[in-house]
Amino acid sequence: MKLVPGPASMELANKVSSILGLRLMELEYKTFPDGESYFRYVSSVENEDVVIFQGTHPPQDKHLLQLCLLSSGAKDLGARSVVAVIPYLAYAKQDRRFKEGEVVSIDVVLNILKQSGVDKILTVNIHAPWIINRSPIPIENLDAVGTLTSYILQINLKNPIILAPGKKGEDMSAAAAKVLNADYGVIRTKRDVNTGAVEVSLEDINVNDRDVIVIDDMISTGGTMVKSVNTLKSAGARRIFVGCVHAVMINNADKKILSSGADAIVATDTVPNNYAFVSIAGLLAERLRKL
């Protein structure tokens, strides 16, 4: 097995290589003056099983194209197989046609990756897990919620309750609550398909004078999380801790969340960010050992 550190996930690749005791392949990489990416495999990948670490977080298009170049190049140079470790898989939000005429982006992306020589995808908490069954490439989706929640165990919590927004909310909050041995529930969300505006509600959940941990797979603009924190504050929550797997944090989303009343943010290192107190390197290394 040859580990290749793509430009988007070099730090994570280093962590995994240390755990596995495998050296990273030397990869020559530069950007031309016009912005195009250049890659060169310094050593041979012929007849090798190649594992490419390359997240597709912002800038998504650039990172995605770099992954295609690395995968297609490896196959062209004789690699036996290519596994793409994509900690954050972009374009999964557009997983179906919400309005007539829309392009289903994730289907396009997966087909492009297949044509680029990717034989298997290893990802973490994919935003739309229901797409896995229709993917043209086998996708293995690792769950980092337990690892994330284990870090939160270090906080001295008072009568905690775990909440998660959206239609994946119950599964996520239940998984986290199992680690913390706490109550859990779902923050109901409703999104306007035209404006993207989100409404949130707690329904019958009592958070008065309780510490609340809000878990989500991804925070991008932070709109849903800000509204969730505001709603929890109004309902009498004592302290609010925000946890997410993918801290994309566009347009100062983290500052908006903290200023809305959250006490802290905890994230993993699937995406480089300032709140990556939890590493998924162990999860990835364990799975790659089995490969």
C-alpha positions in Angstrom: 0.0 0.0 0.0 1.4 3.4 -1.0 0.1 6.5 0.8 -0.1 9.7 -1.3 -0.6 13.1 0.5 -2.8 15.3 -1.7 -2.4 19.1 -1.2 -5.7 19.4 0.6 -5.1 16.8 3.3 -1.3 16.7 3.9 -1.5 17.1 7.7 -4.0 14.3 8.0 -2.0 12.0 5.7 1.0 12.6 7.9 -0.9 11.6 11.0 -2.2 8.4 9.4 1.2 7.4 8.1 2.7 7.8 11.6 0.0 5.5 13.1 0.4 2.9 10.4 4.2 3.1 10.3 4.2 3.7 6.6 6.2 6.4 4.8 4.3 8.8 2.6 5.1 8.7 -1.1 7.1 11.7 -2.3 4.9 13.8 -4.5 6.1 16.8 -6.4 3.5 19.5 -6.5 3.4 23.1 -7.7 0.9 25.6 -9.1 1.6 27.3 -12.4 1.3 31.1 -12.6 -2.1 30.7 -14.2 -3.4 28.6 -11.3 -3.1 25.2 -12.9 -1.9 22.3 -10.7 1.1 20.2 -11.6 1.9 16.7 -10.0 4.7 14.2 -10.4 5.0 10.9 -8.6 8.6 10.8 -7.7 8.7 7.0 -7.2 6.9 4.3 -9.1 3.3 3.4 -8.5 3.3 0.5 -11.0 1.3 -2.5 -9.7 0.8 -0.7 -6.4 -2.4 -0.2 -4.4 -2.4 3.6 -4.0 -4.3 5.5 -1.3 -4.7 9.2 -2.1 -5.6 11.5 0.8 -7.4 14.5 -0.7 -10.4 16.3 0.9 -12.8 18.2 -1.2 -13.5 21.1 1.2 -13.3 24.7 -0.1 -12.1 25.5 -2.7 -14.1 22.4 -3.7 -13.6 22.6 -7.4 -9.8 22.9 -7.2 -9.5 20.1 -4.7 -11.8 17.9 -6.6 -9.8 18.4 -9.9 -6.5 17.7 -8.0 -7.9 14.4 -6.8 -8.9 13.5 -10.4 -5.4 14.4 -11.6 -3.8 12.3 -8.9 -6.1 9.3 -9.4 -6.0 9.3 -13.2 -2.3 9.9 -13.2 -1.7 6.9 -10.9 -3.7 4.6 -13.1 -2.0 5.9 -16.2 1.4 5.1 -14.5 0.2 1.5 -13.8 -1.3 1.6 -10.3 -3.2 -1.6 -9.6 -6.0 0.2 -7.6 -6.8 3.6 -6.2 -8.5 4.3 -2.9 -9.5 7.9 -2.4 -9.6 9.0 1.2 -11.9 12.0 1.0 -12.5 13.1 4.6 -15.1 15.7 3.5 -16.9 14.8 0.3 -18.2 17.9 -1.4 -21.4 18.3 -3.5 -23.4 15.8 -1.3 -25.9 18.5 -0.4 -27.4 18.4 -3.9 -28.3 14.7 -3.6 -31.6 14.9 -5.5 -33.6 17.2 -7.7 -35.5 19.6 -5.4 -36.8 21.7 -8.3 -37.4 20.9 -11.9 -34.2 21.3 -14.0 -31.7 21.0 -11.2 -28.4 19.1 -11.7 -27.9 16.4 -9.1 -24.4 17.4 -8.3 -23.2 14.4 -6.2 -24.1 12.0 -9.0 -22.0 14.0 -11.4 -19.1 14.2 -9.0 -19.1 10.4 -8.3 -19.2 9.6 -12.0 -16.3 12.0 -12.7 -14.3 10.2 -9.9 -15.1 6.8 -11.4 -13.9 8.0 -14.8 -10.7 9.3 -13.2 -9.8 5.8 -11.9 -11.0 5.9 -8.3 -11.9 2.3 -7.3 -13.1 3.0 -3.8 -13.9 6.0 -1.6 -13.3 6.2 2.1 -15.1 9.2 3.6 -16.3 10.4 7.0 -20.0 11.2 7.9 -21.1 11.9 4.3 -23.8 14.5 4.2 -26.3 12.4 2.4 -25.6 8.7 3.3 -28.6 7.5 1.3 -26.6 8.1 -1.9 -24.2 5.3 -1.1 -26.4 2.6 -2.5 -26.6 4.3 -5.9 -23.0 5.3 -6.2 -21.0 4.0 -9.2 -18.0 3.7 -6.8 -18.1 1.7 -3.6 -18.2 4.2 -0.7 -17.3 3.4 2.8 -18.6 5.9 5.3 -16.9 6.1 8.6 -18.7 7.6 11.6 -16.7 10.1 13.7 -19.6 11.1 16.0 -18.4 8.7 18.8 -14.8 10.0 18.6 -16.1 13.6 18.7 -18.3 12.9 21.6 -15.6 11.2 23.6 -13.7 14.5 23.6 -16.8 16.2 25.0 -16.7 13.7 27.9 -13.8 15.8 29.4 -16.2 18.7 30.0 -18.0 18.8 33.4 -21.6 18.7 32.2 -24.7 19.4 34.3 -27.7 17.2 33.4 -26.7 17.1 29.7 -28.9 16.5 26.7 -27.6 15.8 23.2 -29.5 17.4 20.3 -28.9 17.2 16.5 -30.8 19.1 13.7 -32.3 17.7 10.5 -33.4 14.3 9.3 -30.2 12.6 10.3 -30.6 14.2 13.8 -32.0 11.3 15.7 -29.3 8.8 14.6 -26.5 11.3 15.3 -27.8 12.4 18.7 -28.5 8.8 19.7 -25.0 7.8 18.8 -23.5 10.7 20.8 -25.9 10.1 23.8 -24.7 6.5 24.0 -21.1 7.7 24.6 -22.2 10.3 27.1 -24.9 8.2 28.7 -27.2 11.2 28.4 -30.7 12.1 27.1 -31.0 13.0 23.4 -33.5 14.5 20.9 -33.9 16.2 17.6 -34.0 19.8 16.6 -36.7 19.9 13.9 -35.7 21.9 10.8 -37.6 23.2 7.8 -35.8 24.7 4.8 -37.3 26.9 2.1 -36.3 25.3 -1.2 -36.3 28.7 -2.9 -34.6 31.0 -0.4 -32.6 28.4 1.6 -33.9 29.9 4.9 -34.2 27.5 7.8 -36.7 27.4 10.6 -35.9 25.4 13.7 -38.1 24.1 16.6 -37.6 22.1 19.8 -41.2 20.8 20.1 -41.5 19.1 23.5 -37.8 19.1 24.4 -37.0 20.6 27.8 -33.6 22.2 28.0 -34.2 24.5 31.0 -31.1 24.8 33.2 -29.4 21.9 31.3 -26.1 21.7 29.4 -26.9 21.1 25.8 -24.6 19.6 23.2 -25.7 20.3 19.6 -24.1 17.8 17.2 -24.1 18.2 13.4 -22.2 16.5 10.6 -21.3 19.8 9.0 -21.3 23.5 9.7 -21.0 25.6 6.5 -22.6 29.1 6.8 -23.7 28.3 10.3 -27.3 29.5 9.7 -29.0 26.5 11.1 -26.6 26.3 14.1 -27.1 30.0 14.9 -30.9 29.6 14.9 -30.6 26.5 17.0 -28.4 28.2 19.6 -30.7 31.2 19.8 -33.7 28.9 20.3 -31.9 26.9 23.0 -30.9 30.1 24.8 -34.5 31.3 24.7 -35.7 28.0 26.1 -33.4 28.4 29.2 -30.4 26.2 28.3 -27.6 26.6 30.9 -24.6 26.1 28.6 -24.4 25.2 24.9 -21.6 23.3 23.3 -21.5 22.9 19.5 -19.9 19.8 18.0 -19.4 19.0 14.3 -17.5 16.6 12.2 -16.8 19.0 9.2 -16.1 22.5 10.3 -16.2 24.3 6.9 -17.1 27.6 8.5 -17.8 29.9 5.6 -18.0 33.7 6.1 -17.1 33.8 9.8 -19.7 31.1 10.7 -17.8 30.3 13.9 -17.9 33.8 15.2 -21.6 34.0 14.4 -22.2 30.8 16.4 -20.2 32.0 19.4 -21.7 35.4 19.4 -25.2 33.9 19.3 -24.5 32.3 22.7 -22.6 29.0 22.2 -19.9 28.4 24.9 -17.5 26.5 22.7 -17.1 24.7 19.3 -15.5 21.3 18.9 -14.7 19.8 15.6 -12.6 17.1 13.9 -9.7 17.6 11.4 -11.5 16.3 8.3 -11.3 20.0 7.2 -8.4 22.2 8.4 -9.9 24.5 11.0 -9.3 26.3 14.3 -11.5 23.9 16.3 -10.0 20.6 15.3 -9.5 19.2 18.8 -10.4 15.7 17.6 -8.5 13.8 15.0 -10.0 11.1 12.7 -6.6 9.8 11.9 -7.1 6.8 14.1 -10.4 5.9 12.5 -8.8 6.1 9.0 -5.7 4.1 10.0 -7.8 1.3 11.5 -9.8 1.0 8.4 -6.8 1.1 6.0 -5.1 -1.6 8.1 -8.0 -3.9 7.1 -7.6 -3.0 3.5 
